[in-house]
């Protein structure tokens, strides 16, 4: 039969073991949740940076095309090529991180379309209007007269600017707007693709908290049961033994404890009864004499 000390020890060790196991499970789940959170945040941050870089490259390309087509500054052709190269590099990085690559096909097509329209524009020479050229000759002839004193205006350049502006408004702007829409769609798709992972993160949070919650309930139940058994098997027998001993010392009533005693309390009762019996023997011997 187990003693009171062993029962108390087992009770406390059970509580400690329960808390330790639940704590380890919670730490493991919290570690998984922390890793998932870091992965989601890193992916979201990286995708946002890629989308931002693509928008910057697209804006840089649009500004270079304005200088190239409208103002006739041929030096911006290299800027256009560099912007397209940067845009393709960012797109390659986005494709390597994407879960569903098929959703990026439209973005790839829009980049190819933008590059194609610019290459076609740069490959075809500008056709000047003969009427404008005749006006230019007439204007130059007038300026050549020192008496006229008017400014020289190259209408052939104006014709080229008008042709480039028409191409920019009709062809390039359509391709550019399509690219911007595809980049924005990529940003929207990035956020929507993170939704299932966020939902899984929510489940992991519940899973990490559940062991602690269950352990708390079980611990409360164990503590209440422990309180009950300590009261029944420890406090109540001590009160009974103390009351019986007080009655014997005060009123010389027989030392008797009502109820069943177990373990060390039964031994304590027997030892006190034996001690009382030994204390009575000298008095009994005197009475017999």
N, C-alpha and C positions, 0 to 999 in steps of 0.2 A: 504494500500500500504506500502511495506517495505521501510525503510529509507536506505540511503547510508551506514550508520554505520552497520546496520544489514546485508546488502548484503556483505560488506567486512568481517564482522565477520563470516558469513556462509561460505564464500569462504575459509578463512584461516582454520576454523574448519574442513572443508571437506578435505583439504590437510592433516591436522594433523591426522584425523580419518583414511584416506587411508594409510598413512605411518605407523600408529600404527597397523592396521589390517595386512598389509603385513609383518611388522616386526615380529608380533606374529606368523604368519604362517611360516615364514622363520626360526624363532627360534625353533619352534616345529619340522619342518622337519630336521633342523640341529641336533637337539637332537636325533632324530631317526637315522640319518645317523651316528652320533657319536657312538651310542650304537651298531649299526650293524657293524661298523668298529672295535670296540673293541671286539665284539664277534668273528668276522672272524680272527682277529689277535691272539686272545687268543686260538681259536681252532687250527690255523695253528702252533702256538708256542708249544702248548701241543702235537700235533701229531708229530712234529719234535723231541721233547724231548723223546716221547715214542719210535719212530723209532731209535733214537740214543741209547737209553738204550737197546733196543732189539739187536742192532748190537754189543754193548759192551758185553752183556751177551753171544751172539753167539761166539764172539771172545774169551771170557774167557772159554767157553765150548770147543772150538777147541783147545786151548792151553792145557787145562787139559787132553783132549783125547790124545794129542801127548805124554805127559808125561806118561799117563796111558798105551797106546798101544805100543808105540815104545820103551820107556825107562823102562817100567815095574814098574813104581812107583804107587803102589796100593793106596797110600794115596790121590791121586787126584780123586778117585771115589766120595768122598764127594763134591769136587769142581764141578764135572760134575752134580751131582744131584742138588746142589745149583744153578748152572747156569741155568739149565732147569727150576727150580722152579721160578727163577726171570724172565725168558723169558715168562713163562706161566702167571705170574702176570702182566707183561707189556701188553701181548696180551689181557688179560681180561679187562684192562683199555682201550685199543684201541677199543675193541668190544663195551664197554659201551658208547663210544663217537661216534661210527660210525653211519652214516645215513643208509647205505646199508650194513647190516651184512653179507649178502650172499657172498660179495666180499672177506671176510676174511676167508672163509672156506679153501681155498688153503693154507693160512698161518698156520691155525690150523693143517692141515694134515701134513705139512712139519715139524712142531714142534713135533708132535706125531711120525713121521717117524724117526727123529733124536734121540728121546728118545728110541724108540724101538730098533734101531740098536745098540745103546750103551748097553742097557740092555741085548740084546741077546749076545753081545760080552763078557760082564762080567759074564754071566750065564754059558757059555760053556767054559770048561777048554781048555788050549792050548795043541794040540796034537804034540808031539815032533817027529822029524824024527829019526827012529832007527839008520840009518847010521850015523847021526850026533852024536847021543848018543855014538855009538861005537868009533867014533873018539874022543869024549870027554874022554872016558875011557882010550884010548890009550895015549892021550895027558897028562892026569893026571898021568898015569903010568910013562911017560917020565919025567915029572916034579918031580915025587917022587924020581927019581934017583938023589942023591946029586951031581953026577959028571956032569950031563947034564947042570945044572945051567940055564935052560930056565924058562920063566915066565909061570905061570899057567893061562890058558884061558878057561873059562867055555863056551863051545860051545853050551850047552843046552840053556843058556841065549841068545846067539846069535840067536839060532833057534826060540826062543819065540819072539825076537825083529823082526826077519824077518817075522814071521807069523803076528804080530801086524801091521807092516808096510804095508804088503799086504792088510790086512783088512782096514787099514786107507785109502790107495790109491784107493781101489776098491769100498768099501761100504760106509765108513763114509764120505769121501770127496764128494761123489755124494749127499748124504743127506744134508751135510753142505752147499754146493753150491746152492742146491735147496732152502734151508732156506734163504740164503742171497738174492737170486733172489726174493723170496716172500716178504721179508722185503722192498727191493727196490721198488717192485711193489706197496706195501702198501704206500710208500712215494709218488709215482707218482699218485696213486688213491686219496690220500689226497689232493694234489694240484688240481687235476681235479674236485674233488667234491666241492671245494671252488669257482670254476668258476661261477656257477649260482648265488651264493650269492654275488660275486663281481659285476656281471652284475646288480643285483638288487640294489646294493649300488650305481652304476653309475646312475641308474634311480632316486634314492632318491636324489642324488646330483642335478640333473636337476630340480627335483620337489622343492627342497629347494631354488634354485636360481630363478626359474620362477616367484614367487610372487614379489620378489624384482625388477626383470627386468620389469614386467608388471606395477608395481607401479611407477617405474621411468619414463616409457613412459607416463603413465596417468598423473603423476605429472608435467612433462614437458608440456603436452597439457593443463593442468589446469592453469599453470603459464602463458603460452602464452595467453590463453583466458582471464585470470585475467588482464594481462597487456593491452589487447585490451579494455576490458570493463572499466578499470580504466581510460584509455586515452579518451574513448568516453564519459563516464558518469561523470567523475570527472575533468580531466585536461582541456578538451576542453570547458566545461561550465565556468570554472573559468577564462580561457583566454578570452572568449567572454564577460563575465561580466566586467572583468578588462578593456578590450579595450573600451567598451561602456561607462564605468565610466570615463576613461581617456579622451575620446572625449568630454564628457559633461563638465568636468572641464577645459579642454584646449580651446575648441572651442564653448562651449555652445550648442553643438548639442543635439538633443533630446536623452534621455537615452532609447535606444531600443536595444534589443539583438535579433539577427536573429537566428531562430531555436527554437525547443521546449526544454524547461527545465523541469526537473522532480525532485521530492522529495525536499530535502533541498535547492537545487540550485534554484528551482522555488520560494521557500519561501524567499531566500536571494534576488532574483531579485525583488520580490514584496516589500520587506522591503526597499530596496535601492530606488525603484521608489517612495514609500510613503515618504521616508525621503526627496527626492528631491522635491516632491510635497509640503511638509511642509516648506522646505526652500524657496520655491517660493512665499508662501502666503504673508509674510511681504512686499516683493517687489511689488507684485500685488496690495496690499492695498495702498502702497505709490503711485503707478502709477495712481490708481483710484482717489486718492485725488488730 
